[in-house]
């Protein structure tokens, strides 16, 4: 709690490291870890991870070797070098298996609940054999049950759904759909469009368990944002275009494909993608429905799903107060959710909450919705 407000951080991250997630694989899958050895790389010591001799998975990594204004890529340049924005480093193990350390960090920041988005191993959507992906998805869910189970009122996350093995995805949703930690479904969207009819069993299973759908694209591993090879080999252009465009495409496909019409209880949200684009995109979707069509038969315009409180998006602190006011004025105060991106470099740990609290023009009622009510309404209540 911070200044009398409960805080739900709608976008934070876990890996976990290979040494951690591999503890939870099916016994029959364990021999197949040898097939994943080629993707295992040492985790470098950084602000967000202590390293400690652990390994992560890196699949089909995209490097961004060119600096804008230079004619050729720089040899050995990766584009991964970023600046830590916080004033304190996270405690060790918060992305792996040290749940107590994570909760102490949450207490330092004044956060009540974290929604944990996986990374690293989830790039296995980029390997040809989907059974390798689904095997690690099952391990991740077991890990989440134990990690979050230590602090069930503080730590929550998504059921990851493979879009290449829909039967396996539905089975995981049914197995974990009532678990205290499982408050959303995160489809691994890559080559299969979000509106594809083959995915409808996933949306139906999510709706049956009152689980919303969350979208979160990636910069460094699959599933990549659209056109990641078309940013002229530069991370500045890539980051500018990556998550917003991935979210725009997902929203347009999901809503335009009639998914929300077919499943009227289903909620959908996009994470780590900025929020200033929302009014433009909503109005443009409405216009394109009547202008070019080519959507599924729709009962409701895209804007009506926003107005009905079924579509959500987290804020990015760097877009600041005027942008928040503009989006809230255009779409209402029930869309946006607080998020920090902890413990990634873009977070301001342990000051992320304070930076938004400093937005002096926000009324206490809107602050209550931003910090708690909207996320609490979006994610399934356990």
VOFIDREN-400407 format. One record per residue (C-alpha): residue number from 1; x, z, y. Coordinates in steps of 0.1 Angstrom, whole numbers, plus 5000, padded with zeros to 4 digits. Layout:
<recs>
NUM	X	Z	Y
...
</recs>
This chain:
<recs>
1	5000	5000	5000
2	5012	4992	5035
3	4997	5006	5067
4	4965	5014	5049
5	4961	4980	5032
6	4964	4973	4995
7	4988	4943	4990
8	4984	4917	4963
9	5014	4893	4962
10	5000	4861	4948
11	5032	4843	4941
12	5063	4860	4927
13	5087	4849	4899
14	5101	4858	4865
15	5124	4838	4843
16	5130	4855	4819
17	5165	4848	4807
18	5171	4831	4773
19	5184	4863	4758
20	5151	4881	4767
21	5125	4855	4759
22	5141	4846	4726
23	5134	4881	4713
24	5097	4872	4712
25	5097	4839	4693
26	5078	4834	4661
27	5099	4841	4630
28	5092	4806	4618
29	5104	4792	4652
30	5136	4812	4653
31	5157	4785	4634
32	5146	4760	4661
33	5164	4779	4688
34	5195	4759	4677
35	5177	4728	4691
36	5175	4745	4725
37	5212	4754	4726
38	5220	4722	4745
39	5198	4734	4774
40	5213	4769	4776
41	5235	4775	4807
42	5250	4806	4821
43	5230	4822	4849
44	5252	4824	4879
45	5253	4856	4899
46	5232	4853	4930
47	5210	4872	4954
48	5181	4868	4930
49	5198	4874	4897
50	5228	4896	4888
51	5239	4872	4861
52	5253	4897	4837
53	5264	4872	4812
54	5229	4860	4805
55	5218	4824	4801
56	5189	4803	4813
57	5174	4770	4803
58	5181	4739	4824
59	5163	4708	4813
60	5168	4674	4829
61	5181	4690	4861
62	5177	4671	4894
63	5206	4674	4918
64	5204	4664	4954
65	5240	4653	4963
66	5236	4636	4996
67	5236	4652	5031
68	5214	4634	5056
69	5234	4611	5079
70	5261	4605	5053
71	5264	4572	5035
72	5272	4584	5000
73	5265	4615	4978
74	5291	4643	4979
75	5310	4647	4946
76	5300	4680	4931
77	5273	4688	4957
78	5241	4700	4940
79	5218	4708	4969
80	5211	4742	4953
81	5230	4762	4979
82	5204	4781	4999
83	5205	4810	5022
84	5192	4844	5012
85	5164	4854	5037
86	5160	4890	5029
87	5179	4921	5041
88	5183	4937	5007
89	5190	4925	4972
90	5164	4929	4943
91	5173	4955	4917
92	5189	4942	4885
93	5167	4927	4857
94	5135	4923	4877
95	5131	4887	4864
96	5140	4896	4828
97	5131	4930	4812
98	5135	4957	4838
99	5098	4963	4847
100	5106	4997	4862
101	5131	4982	4886
102	5106	4956	4897
103	5080	4982	4905
104	5105	5002	4925
105	5111	4970	4945
106	5074	4966	4950
107	5072	5002	4962
108	5100	4995	4987
109	5080	4966	5001
110	5046	4983	4999
111	5031	4959	4974
112	5005	4970	4949
113	5003	4940	4925
114	5026	4911	4916
115	5014	4878	4901
116	5044	4866	4881
117	5051	4828	4878
118	5076	4818	4851
119	5105	4794	4857
120	5136	4782	4839
121	5124	4779	4803
122	5091	4763	4815
123	5111	4732	4822
124	5108	4725	4784
125	5079	4703	4793
126	5107	4678	4799
127	5118	4676	4763
128	5103	4650	4740
129	5091	4674	4713
130	5061	4694	4726
131	5064	4719	4697
132	5096	4733	4714
133	5076	4739	4746
134	5046	4755	4728
135	5069	4777	4707
136	5085	4792	4739
137	5051	4795	4755
138	5040	4818	4727
139	5072	4838	4731
140	5066	4841	4769
141	5031	4855	4764
142	5044	4882	4740
143	5071	4890	4766
144	5045	4893	4793
145	5023	4916	4772
146	5052	4940	4769
147	5067	4936	4804
148	5035	4939	4822
149	5021	4964	4798
150	5045	4990	4811
151	5027	4989	4844
152	4993	4973	4837
153	4979	4980	4872
154	5009	4965	4890
155	5021	4934	4870
156	5000	4904	4861
157	5006	4867	4854
158	4993	4834	4839
159	4987	4821	4805
160	5008	4789	4804
161	4989	4760	4789
162	5006	4730	4774
163	4990	4697	4785
164	5007	4679	4756
165	4992	4701	4729
166	4957	4710	4741
167	4947	4727	4708
168	4977	4750	4711
169	4968	4757	4748
170	4932	4766	4739
171	4944	4789	4711
172	4967	4808	4735
173	4939	4812	4761
174	4916	4826	4734
175	4943	4849	4721
176	4954	4863	4754
177	4923	4856	4776
178	4912	4892	4777
179	4946	4908	4780
180	4951	4930	4810
181	4981	4910	4822
182	4965	4876	4819
183	4946	4868	4851
184	4950	4830	4854
185	4959	4798	4835
186	4988	4778	4846
187	4987	4742	4831
188	5021	4725	4827
189	5011	4694	4846
190	5036	4665	4842
191	5027	4630	4829
192	4990	4638	4819
193	4968	4637	4851
194	4950	4669	4859
195	4917	4650	4858
196	4923	4635	4823
197	4894	4641	4800
198	4917	4653	4772
199	4924	4685	4793
200	4888	4695	4795
201	4890	4720	4766
202	4916	4739	4786
203	4894	4741	4817
204	4864	4751	4795
205	4884	4779	4778
206	4897	4792	4811
207	4861	4792	4825
208	4849	4810	4794
209	4874	4838	4801
210	4868	4838	4839
211	4904	4827	4844
212	4913	4805	4874
213	4936	4776	4873
214	4969	4779	4893
215	4992	4750	4902
216	5029	4756	4910
217	5053	4726	4910
218	5091	4727	4906
219	5122	4715	4925
220	5150	4719	4900
221	5135	4714	4866
222	5104	4697	4851
223	5075	4696	4858
224	5088	4680	4890
225	5068	4673	4921
226	5057	4636	4925
227	5083	4611	4937
228	5112	4635	4932
229	5135	4605	4927
230	5124	4589	4959
231	5137	4615	4984
232	5170	4596	4989
233	5190	4622	4969
234	5185	4649	4996
235	5172	4684	4992
236	5160	4687	5028
237	5136	4658	5023
238	5128	4670	4988
239	5118	4705	4998
240	5099	4692	5028
241	5078	4669	5006
242	5079	4686	4972
243	5055	4714	4968
244	5030	4702	4994
245	5027	4668	4979
246	5025	4682	4944
247	4997	4705	4955
248	4979	4677	4974
249	4979	4655	4943
250	4967	4683	4920
251	4938	4693	4943
252	4927	4657	4948
253	4929	4650	4910
254	4912	4682	4900
255	4884	4681	4925
256	4880	4643	4925
257	4880	4643	4887
258	4848	4664	4887
259	4864	4693	4869
260	4849	4719	4893
261	4814	4702	4890
262	4816	4703	4852
263	4827	4740	4852
264	4808	4757	4880
265	4824	4791	4874
266	4860	4778	4876
267	4883	4786	4905
268	4914	4768	4914
269	4944	4777	4935
270	4978	4762	4946
271	5010	4783	4951
272	5042	4779	4970
273	5032	4748	4988
274	5025	4758	5024
275	4990	4759	5038
276	4990	4740	5071
277	4981	4708	5053
278	4948	4721	5039
279	4924	4712	5067
280	4938	4676	5069
281	4936	4672	5032
282	4901	4685	5028
283	4887	4663	5055
284	4906	4633	5041
285	4893	4639	5006
286	4857	4640	5019
287	4862	4607	5038
288	4879	4590	5009
289	4851	4599	4985
290	4827	4577	5005
291	4853	4551	5017
292	4872	4541	4985
293	4854	4562	4958
294	4869	4557	4924
295	4863	4594	4916
296	4843	4609	4889
297	4806	4612	4898
298	4806	4642	4921
299	4778	4666	4928
300	4797	4682	4956
301	4822	4670	4983
302	4857	4686	4981
303	4850	4706	5012
304	4820	4722	4996
305	4841	4737	4969
306	4863	4752	4996
307	4832	4765	5015
308	4819	4780	4983
309	4850	4801	4979
310	4863	4784	4948
311	4896	4770	4961
312	4926	4792	4972
313	4961	4788	4985
314	4989	4812	4993
315	5005	4814	5027
316	5041	4808	5036
317	5054	4832	5062
318	5075	4806	5080
319	5043	4787	5090
320	5035	4817	5112
321	5004	4830	5129
322	4991	4800	5149
323	4990	4779	5117
324	4971	4807	5099
325	4946	4809	5127
326	4941	4771	5126
327	4935	4770	5089
328	4912	4800	5089
329	4892	4785	5118
330	4888	4752	5099
331	4882	4765	5064
332	4871	4801	5067
333	4888	4834	5059
334	4883	4833	5022
335	4909	4807	5012
336	4944	4821	5020
337	4963	4847	5001
338	4994	4866	5009
339	5026	4857	4990
340	5063	4864	4993
341	5081	4842	4967
342	5100	4874	4955
343	5127	4875	4943
344	5136	4839	4952
345	5158	4831	4982
346	5128	4821	5003
347	5114	4857	5003
348	5122	4881	5030
349	5125	4911	5006
350	5119	4939	5014
351	5103	4929	5047
352	5079	4901	5036
353	5048	4923	5041
354	5060	4936	5075
355	5065	4900	5088
356	5028	4892	5082
357	5017	4926	5095
358	5034	4917	5128
359	5008	4889	5132
360	4990	4909	5159
361	4960	4886	5165
362	4947	4890	5129
363	4917	4915	5128
364	4917	4943	5103
365	4889	4925	5084
366	4908	4893	5080
367	4940	4912	5072
368	4921	4929	5044
369	4911	4895	5029
370	4946	4880	5033
371	4964	4909	5017
372	4940	4919	4990
373	4904	4906	4988
374	4911	4869	4984
375	4937	4873	4957
376	4916	4900	4941
377	4886	4875	4940
378	4907	4846	4928
379	4926	4862	4899
380	4905	4875	4870
381	4898	4912	4873
382	4907	4932	4843
</recs>
